[in-house]
Amino acid sequence: MEYSIEVTGLSETERLANALEKNIEPGTVILLSGDLGAGKTTFTQFLGRALGVKRRMSSPTFNIIKSYSGKYTIHHMDCYRLEESDEDLGFDEYFNEDDISIVEWPIYIEEFLPNEHLSIRIETLGDEKRRFSFAAKGTTYTRILEALENDFPSD
């Protein structure tokens, strides 16, 4: 299943993250892609806040993975620096049934990703406007997308 929505401004992006949060559960894996500056980390920060993270979620570019406590344990991965690497940093420990994993630049760790996940591509359409394109892989993620489409319908 696929779903696309255009948002304008940070407040709509935050509303979208809040709508997604209502439908995800432990074990969720979210893959974020888009150009540099598209808003992957910003969306992650909004989603983390909706999931009860009190600390500021920053891009883990140099650490690769940062974990946060909230409603669940949330692992935020930025795999950009792994472009030329095939190193396994123990990703299977992070993709588990108890935690939520959010992966920026998943293309660089494709061989380690679980088969079922939610992909989100963020495209810049202007200074304030973004298109979020969602793709579900697996029945759990199809259900999440169906609920999101009901909670946050496109125009």
Secondary structure, DSSP 4 states (H G I P E B T S, - for coil): -EEEEEEEHHHHHHHHHHHHHTT--TT-EEEEEESTTSSHHHHHHHHHHHTT--S-----TTTSEEEEESSSEEEEEE-GGGTT-----SHHHHSSSSSEEEEESGGGGGGGS-SSEEEEEEEE-SSSEEEEEEEEESHHHHHHHHHHHHHS---
